[in-house]
């Protein structure tokens, strides 16, 4: 009989009157309404369990998570949920994730005499492991004194992990060199890695190219006036600035402290949709290090164990 009531729901959503449907299917209207009341009661109970968890996750991640990431976090805690339900409960609770902003000053100085490298990513397959492709870029960081700091960063294209970064008050080759040195020291990549950046002088200058050569890296650069060629770093910076809610920092130590804290969060905790809603560290440890095969969280079977809880449909 439950299947019949479900069918009535589906037909009613097409605009047909309940009385007509029940009569055609020889079903008691009172029986259908009893079923509807029980179903709504169960949903309200489930909502009352989910609501405080959603609020907790939302504020634990400092308003950085929308409905999709909160859903994945709930799945990790043992609750299987529909995105629409999470979005509805967020709206009812007045929770709204941080929204991106668009303005940024120019940080690419591409008119120089150092020469350019071809875009190797146009002809290369997608990376299948860590330390095959790194992408690099620079962005500005505002201070309350109305001047800017500059952040150079490198990200592993495969795992989305930030492998090196450096913050300073200048936008010279020394800025990008410091970030590259830190990345090499941390990751110790094998020879042949593709290093991709824009056509800025900081990446084309002699000392930077020589460091790439010593590390056995292949230099790759975006095509002229083509921002899509380095879209991953553009997206990364957009996420960082949105989720840090960058206004203006007091000074360089304040900016460096908050950025360092966020980079740790980004690598260790933040779920990334492009890698199955795992954090970069989880993705590397599970897929790259061979500690097991990774599966989409939403595909976990009901009743299996996850974070100490049985999966619950909600």
VMD Tcl script that draws the C-alpha trace (Angstrom):
set ca {
  {0.00 0.00 0.00}
  {2.91 2.36 0.68}
  {3.88 2.09 -3.00}
  {0.36 3.19 -3.97}
  {0.57 6.23 -1.68}
  {3.96 7.14 -3.19}
  {2.38 6.88 -6.65}
  {-0.46 9.17 -5.55}
  {2.12 11.73 -4.43}
  {3.84 11.58 -7.82}
  {0.58 11.95 -9.76}
  {-0.63 14.78 -7.53}
  {2.53 16.75 -8.29}
  {1.38 16.78 -11.93}
  {-1.68 18.81 -10.89}
  {-4.35 16.13 -10.58}
  {-6.82 16.38 -7.64}
  {-6.26 13.97 -4.77}
  {-9.93 12.95 -4.74}
  {-9.83 11.94 -8.40}
  {-6.58 9.97 -8.00}
  {-7.79 8.06 -4.91}
  {-11.07 7.25 -6.59}
  {-9.34 5.98 -9.76}
  {-6.97 3.79 -7.72}
  {-9.71 2.62 -5.31}
  {-7.81 3.98 -2.33}
  {-9.33 5.54 0.76}
  {-8.62 9.26 1.02}
  {-8.41 9.01 4.82}
  {-5.81 6.25 4.50}
  {-3.73 8.40 2.16}
  {-3.93 11.40 4.49}
  {-2.92 9.21 7.46}
  {0.14 8.10 5.48}
  {0.92 11.70 4.58}
  {0.73 12.78 8.23}
  {3.07 9.98 9.33}
  {5.55 10.83 6.59}
  {5.56 14.50 7.52}
  {6.04 13.57 11.16}
  {9.10 11.46 10.34}
  {10.53 14.28 8.22}
  {10.09 16.76 11.06}
  {11.90 14.41 13.43}
  {14.75 13.99 10.93}
  {14.88 17.76 10.39}
  {15.13 18.36 14.14}
  {18.15 16.01 14.27}
  {19.82 17.54 11.23}
  {19.28 21.21 12.01}
  {21.77 21.52 14.93}
  {24.37 19.47 13.01}
  {24.06 21.75 10.00}
  {24.44 24.84 12.18}
  {27.48 23.31 13.90}
  {29.20 22.41 10.61}
  {28.38 25.82 9.12}
  {30.06 27.72 11.95}
  {32.90 25.23 12.43}
  {33.90 26.03 8.85}
  {33.36 29.77 9.40}
  {30.54 30.14 6.87}
  {32.72 28.67 4.09}
  {30.51 25.65 3.41}
  {27.33 25.73 1.33}
  {24.71 23.01 1.10}
  {26.78 20.58 -1.01}
  {29.82 20.54 1.26}
  {27.69 20.43 4.40}
  {25.90 17.42 2.90}
  {29.22 15.67 2.37}
  {30.24 16.47 5.94}
  {26.97 14.98 7.19}
  {27.60 11.85 5.12}
  {31.01 11.60 6.74}
  {29.28 11.65 10.11}
  {26.85 8.92 9.11}
  {23.86 10.86 7.77}
  {22.86 10.48 4.11}
  {21.04 13.63 3.06}
  {19.61 15.25 -0.01}
  {21.21 18.58 -0.98}
  {17.80 20.19 -1.26}
  {16.97 19.27 2.32}
  {20.24 20.74 3.59}
  {19.65 23.91 1.55}
  {16.11 24.20 2.93}
  {17.24 23.78 6.53}
  {20.05 26.30 6.00}
  {17.57 28.81 4.62}
  {15.17 28.23 7.53}
  {18.07 28.79 9.96}
  {19.20 31.95 8.13}
  {22.55 30.43 7.17}
  {24.18 31.77 4.02}
  {27.68 30.83 2.89}
  {30.24 33.49 2.01}
  {29.82 34.76 -1.55}
  {32.77 35.49 -3.87}
  {33.94 38.97 -4.80}
  {35.42 39.91 -8.14}
  {37.83 42.88 -8.01}
  {41.57 42.42 -7.88}
  {44.43 44.62 -9.08}
  {46.80 43.51 -11.79}
  {49.67 41.28 -10.60}
  {51.04 40.02 -13.94}
  {53.88 41.94 -15.61}
  {54.05 40.18 -18.96}
  {55.84 42.87 -20.97}
  {59.47 41.91 -20.45}
  {62.51 40.68 -22.37}
  {63.06 37.36 -20.58}
  {61.23 35.24 -23.16}
  {58.32 32.88 -22.70}
  {57.77 29.14 -22.40}
  {55.12 27.23 -24.38}
  {51.96 26.03 -22.71}
  {52.83 22.37 -22.11}
  {49.45 21.66 -20.51}
  {47.73 22.03 -23.88}
  {49.41 18.85 -25.13}
  {49.78 16.88 -21.90}
  {47.30 14.40 -20.39}
  {45.74 15.23 -17.05}
  {48.07 14.41 -14.14}
  {47.55 10.95 -12.66}
  {49.68 11.42 -9.53}
  {51.14 14.08 -7.29}
  {54.19 16.10 -8.36}
  {53.46 15.81 -12.07}
  {52.02 19.31 -12.55}
  {52.34 22.34 -10.28}
  {50.53 25.59 -11.05}
  {51.75 28.96 -9.75}
  {50.45 32.50 -9.48}
  {50.58 35.75 -7.49}
  {47.77 37.74 -5.90}
  {47.53 40.90 -3.82}
  {46.76 41.09 -0.08}
  {45.37 44.42 1.24}
  {46.63 46.21 4.35}
  {44.83 48.88 6.36}
  {47.57 51.33 5.43}
  {46.15 51.31 1.86}
  {49.13 49.44 0.47}
  {49.37 45.84 -0.68}
  {51.28 42.72 0.19}
  {51.76 40.02 -2.43}
  {51.17 36.30 -2.08}
  {52.96 33.80 -4.35}
  {51.58 30.27 -4.26}
  {52.06 26.88 -5.92}
  {49.43 24.15 -6.02}
  {49.66 20.49 -7.02}
  {47.26 20.20 -9.94}
  {46.38 16.57 -9.15}
  {45.51 16.77 -5.45}
  {44.76 20.55 -5.18}
  {47.24 20.72 -2.31}
  {49.05 24.02 -1.74}
  {52.68 22.92 -1.83}
  {54.43 26.26 -1.35}
  {53.67 29.91 -0.64}
  {55.37 33.12 0.36}
  {54.05 36.53 1.42}
  {56.03 39.78 1.10}
  {55.70 43.50 0.43}
  {57.17 43.30 -3.08}
  {56.24 41.56 -6.32}
  {59.73 40.70 -7.55}
  {61.42 37.46 -8.53}
  {62.49 36.96 -4.89}
  {58.83 36.52 -3.94}
  {58.24 33.62 -6.33}
  {61.67 32.10 -5.67}
  {60.91 31.83 -1.94}
  {57.62 30.03 -2.65}
  {59.32 27.66 -5.11}
  {62.16 26.87 -2.70}
  {59.65 26.01 0.02}
  {57.68 23.76 -2.32}
  {60.78 21.87 -3.49}
  {61.99 21.39 0.09}
  {58.61 20.08 1.19}
  {57.80 17.80 -1.76}
  {61.17 16.72 -3.22}
  {59.64 16.11 -6.66}
  {61.20 13.85 -9.26}
  {62.57 15.31 -12.48}
  {60.14 16.02 -15.29}
  {57.48 17.87 -13.28}
  {55.64 20.55 -15.31}
  {55.67 23.95 -13.62}
  {52.89 26.11 -15.08}
  {52.43 29.85 -14.52}
  {51.33 32.98 -16.33}
  {53.79 34.98 -18.46}
  {54.84 37.31 -15.63}
  {58.42 38.48 -15.30}
  {58.67 36.86 -11.84}
  {58.41 33.43 -13.50}
  {60.37 34.22 -16.66}
  {63.44 35.81 -15.06}
  {66.83 34.09 -15.08}
  {67.17 33.01 -11.44}
  {63.72 31.46 -11.41}
  {64.33 29.57 -14.64}
  {67.68 28.32 -13.34}
  {66.06 26.98 -10.19}
  {63.50 25.14 -12.32}
  {66.33 23.66 -14.41}
  {68.29 22.53 -11.34}
  {65.16 20.81 -10.00}
  {64.56 19.15 -13.38}
  {61.23 20.94 -13.90}
  {59.73 21.83 -17.27}
  {58.63 25.45 -17.55}
  {55.14 26.00 -18.98}
  {53.33 29.33 -19.38}
  {49.86 30.47 -20.31}
  {49.21 31.82 -23.75}
  {49.16 35.58 -24.21}
  {46.14 37.27 -22.61}
  {44.51 33.91 -21.84}
  {43.46 33.74 -18.19}
  {41.79 30.34 -18.68}
  {45.19 28.69 -19.15}
  {45.87 29.12 -15.43}
  {42.27 28.79 -14.27}
  {43.09 26.45 -11.38}
  {45.20 29.03 -9.58}
  {42.72 31.79 -10.39}
  {40.02 29.63 -8.83}
  {42.22 28.80 -5.83}
  {42.88 32.47 -5.12}
  {39.20 33.28 -5.54}
  {38.33 30.63 -2.96}
  {41.00 31.79 -0.53}
  {39.96 35.44 -0.69}
  {36.28 34.60 -0.39}
  {36.64 32.21 2.53}
  {39.15 34.38 4.39}
  {36.79 37.31 3.86}
  {39.82 39.46 3.14}
  {39.26 43.06 4.08}
  {42.49 44.73 5.16}
  {45.04 43.23 7.54}
  {46.73 45.23 10.25}
  {50.26 44.40 9.09}
  {52.35 41.66 7.49}
  {52.57 39.42 10.61}
  {48.78 39.54 10.97}
  {48.30 38.64 7.29}
  {50.92 35.89 7.41}
  {49.37 34.32 10.51}
  {45.86 34.22 9.08}
  {46.99 32.96 5.68}
  {49.11 30.22 7.25}
  {46.12 29.12 9.33}
  {43.89 29.05 6.27}
  {46.40 27.14 4.11}
  {46.48 24.41 6.77}
  {42.68 24.33 6.77}
  {42.58 24.30 2.95}
  {44.98 21.35 2.71}
  {43.88 19.31 5.71}
  {40.15 19.92 6.29}
  {38.42 21.66 3.39}
  {36.41 19.35 1.13}
  {37.08 19.91 -2.59}
  {34.37 19.01 -5.07}
  {36.92 18.22 -7.82}
  {38.45 15.37 -5.81}
  {35.32 13.66 -4.53}
  {34.73 16.06 -1.63}
  {37.92 14.98 0.14}
  {40.57 17.33 1.46}
  {43.86 17.37 -0.49}
  {45.64 15.61 2.37}
  {42.97 12.88 2.57}
  {43.08 12.47 -1.19}
  {46.86 12.09 -1.27}
  {46.97 9.69 1.66}
  {44.16 7.52 0.31}
  {44.76 7.55 -3.42}
  {48.40 8.48 -3.85}
  {49.99 6.78 -0.88}
  {48.03 3.60 -1.53}
  {46.27 3.31 1.81}
  {43.09 2.14 0.14}
  {40.80 2.93 -2.73}
  {38.72 6.07 -2.57}
  {34.97 6.00 -3.19}
  {32.47 8.77 -3.56}
  {31.00 9.39 -0.10}
  {27.48 9.51 -1.53}
  {27.91 5.97 -2.84}
  {28.42 4.44 0.62}
  {25.83 1.72 1.20}
  {23.25 2.19 3.91}
  {24.27 0.49 7.12}
  {28.03 0.70 6.49}
  {30.24 2.24 9.14}
  {31.47 5.82 8.70}
  {33.17 7.84 11.43}
  {31.76 5.57 14.10}
  {28.11 5.91 12.96}
  {25.95 3.77 10.75}
  {24.84 5.62 7.64}
  {21.40 7.10 8.23}
  {19.08 8.13 5.42}
  {17.66 11.59 6.08}
}
mol new
graphics top color blue
foreach p $ca { graphics top sphere $p radius 0.5 }
foreach p [lrange $ca 0 end-1] q [lrange $ca 1 end] { graphics top cylinder $p $q radius 0.2 }
display resetview
